[in-house]
Amino acid sequence: MEGVEPHVGIKKLVFEREDEHIRRMSMFLEEAVNQLLRAIRLRPCLGVVLGSAFGGVVNELEVDAEVQFDELPGMPSSSVKGHAGKFVVGRLAGLEVLVQAGRLHYYEGHSMEVVTFPMRLMAAVGVQRLVLTNAAGGISADLNVGDFMQITDHINLMGENPLRGTVTEGRTRFVDMADAYSAELGQALGQAAERCGLVLKQGVYLAVSGPSYETPAEIGAFANMGADAVGMSTVPETIVAKQCGMEVLGLSCITNAAAGKATDPITHEEVLAASVQASRNAAVLLNSFCDFLRDADER
């Protein structure tokens, strides 16, 4: 498959070439698409981003190919514990998937273009539906450590928007976010949770830039704004995925009580420990979801 051409829609997904940075990111995207397509045999239409608590899903895959982040142009390696930093293509419950095992975070010092680069890459290789997962702090009294929450909406308090600046060629700058998260995919996730006997809650996810955890006063303010959970990712990816025309499903695992909701200080070690405990159920849930989608697609 030497010399594979990029997906036909690639030119609509690259950045306008107005300055050196944009030209470089555009070139990286085209090269990364070619490289990824050469490495894989499958052509998955479902993409899955695995955040903390969801890394174990990789072990459930029938793997076709693996590509490390830093093997692709424009993709640095992840520096965060609990994030593997690779793309894995394979089958999950018989459904072809492109899995991003780990993510790049804004708080690592990456630009928003780099953080959301994988979304443009996925769209360019043919992904149409996207599952974004994360670990989050529980704000709502209804959420306990170990719970899974389907994201029904989000609040962006990261202080940045990934669409700011140069307009993506062929795409609108002003993306409608009224239906950021697919009701159809959310319904499928709910039915998948019922199938495997897991309780699925729903709520609004609020994103901050991090890496410091929030203060109790901030959490009180977020609750008044309508947030049920808080984290440091997902929202930029959702915005770019929507700009690229993908359907998005958001799923949080509650790995800690937010500041002021628990007696002990929040630590990253606590989040990782809760992630490990929840990882088996996370794998079961996503397995059931893919099984449900495969059944629906075959009907």
C-alpha positions in Angstrom: 0.0 0.0 0.0 3.0 2.3 -0.6 2.0 5.8 -1.5 -1.5 5.6 -0.2 -3.4 8.9 -0.9 -5.1 10.6 2.0 -8.8 10.2 2.4 -10.7 12.3 -0.1 -11.9 14.7 2.6 -8.5 15.5 3.8 -8.3 18.8 2.1 -11.4 20.0 3.9 -9.8 19.1 7.2 -6.4 20.8 7.0 -5.7 24.2 8.3 -5.5 27.2 6.0 -1.9 27.7 5.0 -1.5 31.3 6.1 1.6 31.0 8.2 4.5 28.7 8.9 2.8 27.0 11.9 -0.4 26.3 10.0 1.6 25.0 7.0 3.5 22.7 9.2 0.4 21.3 11.0 -1.3 20.8 7.6 1.7 18.9 6.3 1.9 16.8 9.5 -1.7 15.9 9.1 -1.4 14.7 5.6 1.8 12.7 6.4 0.2 11.2 9.5 -2.9 10.1 7.6 -0.8 8.4 4.9 1.4 6.7 7.5 -1.6 5.5 9.5 -3.4 4.2 6.5 -0.2 2.3 5.4 0.0 0.7 8.8 -3.6 -0.7 9.0 -5.8 -3.0 7.0 -9.1 -2.2 8.6 -11.1 1.0 7.9 -13.0 1.6 11.1 -15.9 4.1 11.3 -15.8 4.3 15.1 -13.1 6.1 17.1 -12.6 5.7 20.8 -10.4 7.9 23.0 -9.4 6.1 26.2 -8.9 8.4 29.2 -7.9 7.4 32.7 -10.0 4.4 33.9 -10.5 3.2 30.4 -7.0 2.0 29.4 -7.9 -1.6 30.1 -10.2 -1.6 27.0 -7.1 -2.1 24.9 -6.8 -5.6 26.3 -10.2 -6.5 25.0 -9.3 -5.7 21.4 -8.5 -8.1 18.6 -5.6 -6.0 17.4 -4.8 -5.3 13.8 -2.0 -2.7 14.3 -0.5 -0.4 16.8 1.2 3.0 16.1 2.8 5.0 18.9 1.9 8.7 19.0 5.5 9.9 18.5 5.8 7.7 15.4 3.4 10.0 13.6 4.3 13.5 12.4 2.7 16.2 14.6 2.1 13.8 17.5 4.2 14.1 20.6 4.2 11.3 23.2 2.0 11.6 26.2 3.7 12.6 29.5 0.9 11.7 31.8 0.8 8.5 33.9 -2.1 6.2 32.9 -2.0 7.4 29.3 -0.3 4.8 27.0 0.1 7.2 24.1 -0.7 5.0 21.0 -3.3 4.3 18.4 -4.6 0.8 18.2 -6.7 -0.5 15.3 -8.7 -3.6 15.7 -12.1 -5.1 16.6 -14.0 -4.7 19.8 -16.9 -7.0 20.1 -16.5 -7.6 16.4 -16.8 -3.9 15.5 -13.9 -2.3 13.7 -12.5 0.6 15.9 -9.7 3.1 15.9 -8.6 3.5 19.5 -6.6 6.4 20.9 -5.1 4.9 24.0 -4.4 7.9 26.1 -4.6 11.6 25.1 -2.6 14.8 24.9 -3.7 17.4 27.5 -3.7 21.2 27.3 -2.0 21.3 30.7 1.0 19.4 29.4 1.9 22.5 27.5 0.5 21.5 24.1 -1.3 23.9 21.9 -5.0 23.3 21.2 -4.0 22.4 17.6 -1.9 19.5 19.0 -4.4 18.4 21.6 -7.1 18.1 18.9 -4.8 16.9 16.1 -6.0 13.2 16.7 -9.6 14.2 16.0 -8.7 15.7 12.6 -6.6 12.6 12.0 -9.5 10.2 12.8 -11.9 12.2 10.7 -9.5 12.1 7.8 -9.1 8.3 7.8 -12.9 7.9 7.8 -14.1 7.9 11.5 -17.7 9.1 11.6 -18.7 8.3 15.2 -16.5 9.1 18.2 -16.5 8.0 21.9 -14.6 10.3 24.2 -13.9 8.9 27.7 -12.3 10.5 30.8 -11.8 10.4 34.5 -13.7 13.1 36.3 -14.4 14.5 39.8 -17.9 14.2 41.0 -19.7 17.4 41.9 -23.3 16.2 42.0 -24.4 14.5 45.2 -25.8 11.7 43.0 -22.3 10.7 41.7 -20.1 8.4 43.6 -16.5 7.1 43.0 -16.8 4.3 40.4 -19.9 5.6 38.7 -20.2 6.1 35.0 -21.8 9.3 33.7 -23.0 9.8 30.1 -22.1 13.4 29.2 -25.3 15.1 28.0 -23.7 18.6 27.7 -20.6 20.5 28.7 -19.4 23.8 30.0 -16.1 25.1 28.7 -14.0 26.9 31.3 -10.6 26.1 29.8 -10.1 29.7 28.8 -9.4 28.6 25.2 -11.3 27.3 22.2 -9.6 25.0 19.6 -11.3 26.8 16.7 -9.9 30.2 17.6 -7.7 31.7 14.9 -7.3 30.4 11.4 -10.4 28.8 10.0 -10.1 25.2 8.9 -10.4 25.0 5.2 -13.9 24.1 4.1 -15.3 24.2 7.6 -17.2 26.8 9.6 -15.6 28.8 12.4 -19.0 29.0 14.1 -19.8 25.5 15.0 -23.3 24.8 16.4 -22.9 23.1 19.8 -26.6 22.8 20.7 -26.4 19.1 20.2 -22.7 18.5 21.0 -23.4 15.0 22.2 -25.4 12.5 20.1 -28.7 11.5 21.6 -28.7 8.4 19.4 -25.3 7.2 20.6 -26.3 8.1 24.2 -29.4 5.9 23.9 -27.3 3.1 22.6 -24.9 3.4 25.5 -27.8 3.3 27.9 -29.1 0.1 26.4 -25.6 -1.4 26.4 -25.3 -0.6 30.1 -28.6 -2.3 30.8 -27.4 -5.4 28.9 -24.3 -5.8 31.1 -26.1 -4.8 34.3 -24.2 -1.5 34.9 -25.8 1.7 36.2 -25.3 4.6 33.8 -25.9 8.1 35.1 -26.2 11.3 33.1 -24.9 14.8 33.7 -23.1 17.9 32.5 -19.3 17.9 32.3 -17.3 21.0 33.0 -13.7 21.4 31.7 -10.9 23.4 33.2 -7.4 23.7 32.0 -5.6 22.2 35.0 -3.3 20.8 36.1 -4.1 22.1 39.6 -7.2 20.7 41.1 -10.1 23.0 41.8 -10.8 24.9 45.0 -14.0 24.3 47.1 -15.2 27.7 46.1 -14.7 26.9 42.5 -16.6 23.7 42.8 -19.5 25.5 44.6 -19.6 27.9 41.7 -19.5 25.1 39.1 -22.4 23.4 40.9 -24.4 26.6 40.7 -23.7 26.7 37.0 -25.2 23.3 36.5 -22.1 21.1 36.3 -22.3 17.5 37.6 -18.6 16.6 37.1 -15.3 18.3 36.4 -12.2 17.4 34.4 -9.4 18.6 32.3 -10.1 17.2 28.8 -12.7 16.1 26.3 -14.3 19.5 25.5 -11.7 20.7 22.9 -11.9 17.2 21.3 -15.7 17.4 21.1 -15.6 20.9 19.5 -13.2 19.8 16.8 -15.0 16.5 16.2 -18.2 18.4 15.7 -16.5 20.8 13.2 -15.3 17.7 11.3 -18.8 16.3 11.1 -18.5 13.4 13.6 -21.2 12.2 16.0 -19.8 12.4 19.6 -20.5 10.3 22.7 -19.0 11.5 26.0 -18.5 9.1 28.9 -16.9 9.9 32.3 -15.8 7.6 35.1 -16.0 9.3 38.5 -12.7 8.7 40.1 -12.8 11.2 43.0 -15.1 13.5 44.8 -14.5 17.1 43.8 -12.8 19.6 46.2 -14.9 20.3 49.3 -16.9 17.1 48.8 -14.4 14.8 50.6 -12.3 15.0 53.8 -9.0 14.1 52.2 -7.0 16.1 49.7 -7.2 15.1 46.0 -4.1 13.4 44.5 -3.3 12.1 41.1 -2.5 8.8 42.8 -6.0 8.6 44.2 -7.4 9.2 40.7 -5.2 6.4 39.2 -6.1 4.0 42.0 -9.8 4.6 41.4 -9.2 4.2 37.7 -7.7 0.8 38.1 -10.6 -0.3 40.2 -13.1 0.9 37.6 -11.2 -0.4 34.6 -12.9 -3.8 34.4 -16.4 -2.3 34.4 -15.2 0.3 31.9 -14.1 -2.4 29.5 -17.3 -4.4 30.0 -19.4 -1.3 29.2 -17.5 -0.3 26.1 -17.5 -3.9 24.9 -21.3 -4.0 25.3 -21.7 -0.7 23.5 -19.7 -1.9 20.5 -21.7 -5.1 20.5 -24.9 -3.1 20.5 -23.7 -0.9 17.6 -22.6 -3.9 15.6 -26.0 -5.5 16.0 -27.7 -2.3 15.0 -25.5 -1.8 12.0 -26.1 -5.4 10.8 -29.9 -5.0 11.0 
